[in-house]
Amino acid sequence: MDIEDSQEQQAAIIAKEWGVDVDTLSETFWELEENALRDGTVIGYWVRFDDETERETLNALGVPPGEFIRSVSLNAFDQPDYDE
């Protein structure tokens, strides 16, 4: 699975990594963005929420106070290669 997969699949992976309810995440408007260095090396991902998302929902998702983004690890979307 990679970053190009459907938002439903992404939501399930993100919720699992964060230890939150996927339904709560799925009820919000969010976008997955690459967190990259200047040379283009991807070092992780950000989930950016709409600025109209209720603070209560953001709190439930572990988004820090005053913020509308939360990080996702670089390896969150890695899947084992069973062909090897």
Order of alpha helices (4+ residues) and beta strands (2+ residues): alpha-alpha-beta-beta-alpha-beta
